Every structure is written in structure tokens, then in C-alpha cells.
Amino acid sequence: MRKLLLAVFTVFAIASLQAQEYRIVKGGVTDSLPISAVPGETYALYVPRDYTPEKEWPVIFVFDPQGRGSTTANLFRWAAEDQQYIIASSNIKLKEKPIDTIIETATSMMNEVMQTFPVDLDLVYTAGMGEGAQVGSALPLIYKKMAGVMAVGNSFVNPDYLDRSNPYMFIGIAGNKDYMVYEMEDYLRFYDDLDFPTDVYYFDGKEDEWPDGPVISNAITGFTLEAIQKGKRPKNEAFIQKLFDNELAYTETLRRTRNYYSAYQKLERMEEKYEDFGYEEILEERKKEIKRSSTYRSQKSDFRQAVSFEKQQQREYEYLLGSDILTANFDNIGWWAYQVDELEKLKEGDAEAKSNMAYRLLGYLDFVTKREFDEIMKSRAPIDVKIFISVLRTVINKKDPEAYLKIISLAGLDGDHETALLYLEDLLKTGYSDMESLYNIEGALELQFTPEYNAIIKKYLGESKFFNDKIN
């Protein structure tokens, strides 16, 4: 056992650009490697077990919104081993920094890896989820030889700066419960119209989630096969057969778990992906087997009905939201609460197509109301409009503290202490426990010194800043 571990987790040393020595683990993740050009920033690295500096390697730069470099690198390890990639996964916390700083740091990380390791400069790729997908899809504007981008749940494209003479592969991945699924399909159509190579994958997940390792590995075969077709990687028949068998096994897993429609869609995408490698008959036969199932036909019908209803609901929500904001129609808050309750019931139901649709619609409502909230708070909108959108946000996303705090602030400024106290208690019921922030709410200074305000805080947090000796 000890010999096996030594063979798998071989350790070797590299010299950094500043002549410092770091120990890199083969077949494992090495975390917290410094980006020398940006003090304090680091990345995690995964190199395959058979890594050798004597040959050049494809590399994938990975960006996670929360900077979970090591965790995210591990999601890519299966693909790295099977398909021979170096994985460099950023520890940059994207939600905490301005975009120009993020791009500068990401570029520095790329430069460091490409100058330190034997990277094939024609086989450089990015992958990211959410905000990380936006960063990854922006980097081809800087590194003009980018070979491909894998975007999970989001993307970025600026047609004015896109270099159409250097097309790269775009792989879109979306969760079946993610409201961004249709946006991802729009991105794919955009790249298709430009004749950029594209591929698409779906997984059972919602926004701000990575797919699991097998889905990521299957998606990365798109990069690998395209490189083979372009002559940038050797055409090894046994290797291609292995990639095909792995993807085919995934469709069989979907079929055996009675996800017939998903399995059929996957087989259709495989037909296009492997069209130059001679697997047409196998894929066509598998599709015929699935189509014979009555369950496939019902799942297909359910999916189409759910999508049609969902798009209709999105249009209705957009229109009614705009109308209610314009008139600050508090009477319709109950209608929005009813919509959320009904979607929550559908979400927990047994009908998969409707459940996924409910997840997406709830995510969509959260997105559009947050967008409107942010815009209105920056504007000179009347106070009743600001209170309305804040109240609506607490209905759509009951655990987001920002809207509760804003209502307390606005009600305090307006002298409406009853409303402020009501939403203070509602906020604390969600589990909010940042006492310091409760005594630094703009417009609520007078209220914060009242026994009533402090009594509510003590009730939920066990103490308050003032009147503790008088509060039971």
C-alpha cells in the first residue's frame, strides 16, 4: 500500500520565477502557490500522475466565485488524469474585488503558470462558474491564442472586442434548476452564428453550483476532440474510444435512472460531437431504444409544456413587476407571496419537469427583483417605491438581510417606528445575528435607543446594547 501511494503521489520540486522552491504533488492538489506579481494571491495546482516536464501539456485555468481553488481543482482531477491536462485553479475571491483587479490577477496567474510549467501555448483553456465563468470568458480578449472556454451558469461576451479571426471553442454548462439556462443557450447561439465550435451540457443543479466530476470530464472531451481534429493532439484510436465509452456510460446511467429524455438529448449531442470518429450507428441504435419507451414520450411532453409555461410566466412577471413598482402597489404584495408559495410547492413535487421549472422561476424572480432593488436604491425614487421594492424582496427571498435592513432604515427616516420594529423582528427570525450592524442602520439612530428596539434584539440574540437591566 505504501509503495502504491508513493507511486500515485510523487512529489517533485519546481523553481518559481523568483527562484523559490515549491513542492508539487503528482496526482494530487497542491494549494496556495503564490502569484508572485500579486502579493497575497494564490492558486491551487493539479498535475496528472504521469506528469513530466519533458513534454508540453494542455492547461485549464479555473475560476470559482468564492476562490475555492483546491476544492474546484479536485472537481477537474478526473478529466486531468484521463485527458492529460494541468489544472490551475484560482483562490481569488471574485465577489470581494473589482473586475479590473480580478482580470489583472487572473492574467498574472496565467502568466506565472505558463512561464513556470511546460504548457502547450496552443492548448490553453479557461473554465469558470457564475462570476468565474464571466472572468474565464473575458480572458480570450487578453490571451489571443485561447483554445477554449467552459462556462458554467453564466458568461461574458463583448462582440466589439471579439477576435473572429481566432475562433475558440465555447462549452456552455447549465443546471436544470438554474434560471440562467436560457441565457446560456443564447450565448451558444451567439457563438454558433459566428461559426465558433460549441458544445452544451446540462446537469441536475441550480445557480451557483458546479456540476460533478463526470459531467465536467465529459464536457472537457469537447476540448480534447477538437484539438485532435485540428492536429494539435495525437489521434490515438484507443484514447478516443475510451472517451466515447465514458460518455456512453453516462447516458446509460441516465437511462437506468429513468431519465430517458435527458439520455436521448445527450445522445443527440454526442452524435454531433463524435461525427468524424465513426460512432454513428451505435448512437442511432441507442436513440431508437430510448424512443420505444412510453416514459420517454411523456417526459418529452412534460418538458416542452413546462418550458412553454415558464417562458410565459417570465414575461408576465416582468410586466407586472414593472407596473407594481411604478405605482408602489402594496396591495399586490400578497399576490407575489402567493406566487412564491405555489412555486415552492411545485419545487417539492414529484414531477421533475415542473419541479425544475419551479426552481428556475424562483431563481428568476430573485434575480429580477434584486436587479430592480439595486437600481432603485441608487436612484432618486420616492420613498414609497423604495419601501415597496424592499418589502417585495423580503417576500421573494426571505433570508436576504439587505432588504430588511433597508426597510428599517427607510421606516426610521420616515418616522414609522412600528414598521421598522416589525421588520427588525422578521429579520432576526431568519437567524440574522450581526448585532453591530443593527446599531449602525442609517436613519434609525433615534429608534436604536428605544426600549422596544432593544427588547426585540435581546429576545433573539440574548443581549442588546441598551436597557439590558430593564428588559426581561
N, C-alpha and C positions, 0 to 999 in steps of 0.2 A: 504493500500500500504506500509505504514511504517513497519507494522508487517511482511509483506512478505519479504521486503528487509532485515530485521533483521534475518529472518529465513534462507535466502539464503546466506547472507554474515556474518556469525557468525565469530567473532574474538576470537582467543584464544592465549595464551602465551606459548612459549617453552623456555627451558633453553638451551643455547648453551654449547659447550664444555668448554668455558671459563666463564660459569656462567652468561653471559649477557642474558638479556631477550629480545625476539623479538616477535612482534605481527603478527600472521599468520592468513590470511583470508581464511575461508572455502568457497569454491565455487568461488574463485577469485584468481588472481595472486598477490603474494607478491614479490616485486622486491628488488634487491640489498641486499640480505642476504650475509653476509661476509663469505669467506672461510678463517677460522682462520689461517690455515697453510701457506697461501699465501696472505700477506697483499696487499690490493688494489684490489683483485679479488673478484667478487661476482657472485651470481646466482639468478634466479627467481624461485619461487616455486608455484605450483598449487596443492591443495588438494581438493578432492571432498566435496560436501556439507555435506555428511553424514560421513565425516572422524571422526574417533575416535582412540585414542591411545591404546584402549583396544584390538585391533586386528592388525595382521601384514598385510602390504599392498605390492602389486607389485609396482615397481618403474621403470620409464623410464627416463634415463639421456639423455638430448637433447643438440646437438651441432650445432650452426648456425655459418657460416663463419664470419659474421660481429658482432657476440656477441649480437644479439638482443634477449636476454633472455626472457623478458616479452612478446614481440610480438610473439615469437615462442611458448612459453608456451600456449598462447591463441589458437594457431592452434590445440593443443592437448587436449583442455579442454573438447570437446565433447566426445572423447574417454575416458578421465579420469573419466567423470561422468557416462557414460553408462557402462563402463567396469571396473571401480574401480581401477584406477591407481593414484599414486603420480607422478607428473611431476616435475623434477628438470632440469631447462634449463639454460645453461651456458651463462654468459656475457663475456666470453673470446673472444677477437678479434683475431681470428685464423690467419688472413692474416698478422698480425703485429708481430708475435712471432715465434721463432724457435720451431721445432717439439718437442724437448726434454722438453722444458719448458711447452709446451701445454699439453703433456701427464702427466707431473708431477702435473700440476694444476688440470687437469681433474680428476686424481686419488685422489687428496686431496679433491676435491668437492664430489666425490662419497663416500669417507670415512666419510666425515663430515655428509652427509645426512643419511648414513646407521647407524651411531652411534647416531644421534640426533632423528631420527624418527623410528617408529616401522615398519621397512622394512622386508619383507619376503626375506631372502637372497638367496632362490632358484628361485626367480622370479624377477631378476634384468636384465634390458634391456637397450640398447642404441639406439639412433636414431640420424641421422645427415644428412645434405645436403652438397654436394660439399666437401670442405675440412673437414667440420664437419662429413661427412659420413666416411672419411678416419680415423678421430680420433676415432669415435664410433666403427668402425670395427677393430681397433687395440687394443681396451681395453680388449677384451677376452684373449689377451696374458698376461694380468696382473691379471684380476679378472677371475680365472679359472672356477667359477661357473656361468658364464654369461648364461642367458637363451635364449637371442636372440638379434639380431642386425637388425635394419631397416635402410637401406642405400638409400638415395635419390640422384641419379645422379652421384654417384662415390662410391668407396670402396677401401679397402686395404686388402690384404691377403698375408701372407708370409708362404708358405707351410712348410718351415723348422721349424717353431715355432708353427704351428697349432696343438693343442691337440686333436687328433682324438678320444681319449677315452672319451671326454666330448663334444659331438656334441651339438651345439646351433642352434636355428632357424635363418635363414637368409632370410629377406624380402627385395627384391630389388624393387625400385620405380623409374620410368624414365618418363620424359616428352616426348610426341610425337614429339616435336620440338628439342629435345636435341640430339646432335651428339653422346653423351655417351650411348645412348640407347643400342647399340650393345655390348659395353663394359660391361654394366650391365648384359646383357644376358650371356656373357662369365663367369662373376662371379657366376651367378646362376648355370650354367653347372658345374663349378668347385665344388661347394658345393653339387650339386646333385650326382656327381661322388663319393663323399666321404660319401654319404648317410646321409648328414645333412638335416634336414627338411627345405624346401624352399617355398617361395611364391613370386609372382611378380605382380606388379600393374603399370598401365600406366595412365597418366593424360595429359590434354591439357596444356602443358607448355614447356618452354625451359630450357637451362642450368642456374644454379644459381637461380632457383625458387623452392619454396616449393609448394607442392600440397595443395589444400584447406582442411578444416577440415573434411568433409565427406570422402574424399579419405584416409586421414590419419587414421580416425576411422575404416574404412573398412579394411585397412591393418593390424591394430593392433588386429583385431579379430583373425588373424593368431596366434599371441602370446597367446591370451586368449584360443582359442580352443585347441591348443597344450597342454597348461597347464592342461586343463580339461581332455584331453585324457590320460595324464600322471598321473592323480590323484593328481595334485598339486593345483587344484582349484575344488570346488564342482561342480558336474554335475547337474545343475539346468535346467530342460527342458524348462521352460518358458523363462529363460535367453538366452538359445541357440536359441530358436525360435525368440526372439527379434533381436538377432544378424543377423540371417538369413534373417528376414524380412527387416531389414535395408539395407542389401546388395542387396537383390532382388529389393527393391525400387530404388536403384541406377541404376540397369540395366534397369528398366522401364523408368527412366529419360533419359538414353541414347537412348532407342528405340523411345521414344516420340519426341526426338530432331533429329530423323532420323540418328543417329549414330549406324546403325544396325550391322555393322561388329564389332565395339567396344563392343556393348552389347553382341554379340554372344561370343566373346573372354572372356568377363567377366564371362558369364555363364559357359563356359568350365572350367575356373579356380575354380569357385565355386563348380563344381561337385567334383573335387579332394579334395577341402578344407572341404566339408561337407559330404564326402563319408561315414563316420561312424555314421551319425546322421539321416539317413532315408529321405533325400530330393531328391533322385534321380529322381523320376517320375515328380515332379514339375519342376525341372531344365530341364529335357529332353523335356517336353512339351513346355516350353518357347523357347528352342532352335529350335524346329520344327516350331513354329510360325514365328520366325525370318527368317528361311531359305526359307520360302514360298515367301518372298519378293524379287522382282527383284532388288530392290535397294541394298539389302544385297549382292547379287551376283556381282553387278557392283562394289560396294565398296571393296569387297574382291579382285576382279581382279585388280582394281586400286592400292590397297595397295601392292599387290605382284609385279606388274610392277614397281612401284616406288622404292621398296626396291631393286629389281634386278638392276635397273638403278643406284641407289645410290651407291651400293657396287662397281659397275664397275667404276663409277666416282671417288670414293675414291682411287681405285688402280691407275687410270690414273693420278690423282692429285699428288699422292706420287711419281710416276715415273718421271713426268715432272718437278716437283719441284726440285727433286734431280739433274736432268740433267741441269736445268736452273741455279741453284746455282753453280754447278761445273764449268760452263762456264761463269758465270756472264752475262747471256744473256739479256741485257736490251731491245733488240728488242721484246722480248716476254712479256714485262710488259703489253702492250696493250691487249694481249690475255687473261691474267689473269683479267684485268679490265672488259673485255667483259664477262667472266665467272661470275664475281660478279654481273654485271648488269642484266644478264639473270636470275640468281638465285633470285635477288631482285624482278624481275617481277613475277616469279613463286610464290614467297613467298606471294605476294599480290593477287594472283589469287583465283578463286572460288573453284578449285579442291583441296579438303582437303588433299588427299594423296600426291599430288605433292607439295602443299604448305608446309606441314610438312617436306617433303624431302628437300625442298629448305632451310628451317630453319636449318636443321641438317647439310647440306653440307656447308652452310656459317659458321656455328659454327665449323665444322671440319677444314675448310680452316684457320679460325682464330687460331685454336689450333695448327695445324701443322706448320704454318708459324711463330707463336710465339715461338714454341719449337725450330725451326731452328735458329731464330733470337737470342735467348738466348745462344744457343750453339756456334754460330759463333762469337758473341761478346766476349765470354770468350776465344776464340781460337786465334791463330796467323794467321788467314786467311788474304789474301791480302785485301787491302783497297777497291778494286773494288767489291769484293764479299760482304764485309760488307755494302757498299753503296747499292748494288743490293738488298740484303735481307731487308734493311731498307726501300727502295723505295717500294718494294713489300708489306711490312707490311702496308704502308700508303694507298695502293690500297685495301687491304683486310679489314683493319679496319681503316676507315678514321678518327676516333676520338681518336685513341690511341696516346697520345703525345710522347711516348717514342721513336718511330721510327723517327718522325720529328726532335726531339732534337738530335738524333744520326746523322742524315744526316747533320744537321747544324754543328755539331762537326767535323765530318769526312771531310766535304767540306771545313771547316775553316782550318783544319790541312793541307789539300791538296792545299790550296790557291785558291780554286774555290768559290769565293765570290758570283758569280751570282747564283749558285745552292743553296748556303746557304741562300741567301736572298729570293729566290723563295720559299723554304720550310719553312722559317720563316713566310712568309705571309700566306702560306697554313695552317700552324699550327694555326695562330691567327684567320683565317676564321672559324675554328672549334669551336671557343668560348674560347680557352685557354687564361687564364688571369693572370698566375703567373709571374709577371714581374721580380721578383727577380731571378727566375731560368733562365730567358732569358739572364741575365748578369753574369751567372756563368756556361756557357757551355764550357766544356773543348775544347781547340783548337780554340776557336772563340774570344779570347781576343782582338786581333787587330781589328776584324770586328765590335765588340761591340762599338768601339769608332768612327765609321764612321757615317756621317750624314744619309746615306742611311738606315742603320740598325735602327737607332733611329727614322727615319721618318716613317718606317713601323710600329714600335711599337706604336708610338703616333697616327697613323691613326686608330688603332683598340682599343687601351687602353686609349686614351685621353691624355696621357703623356708619356714621356720617361726620361731616366736618364740624357742624354746629348743632347746638341744642341737645347733645347726647345725654346730658344729665336730666333733661326734661322729657325725653322721648322714651316711652315704654316699649 
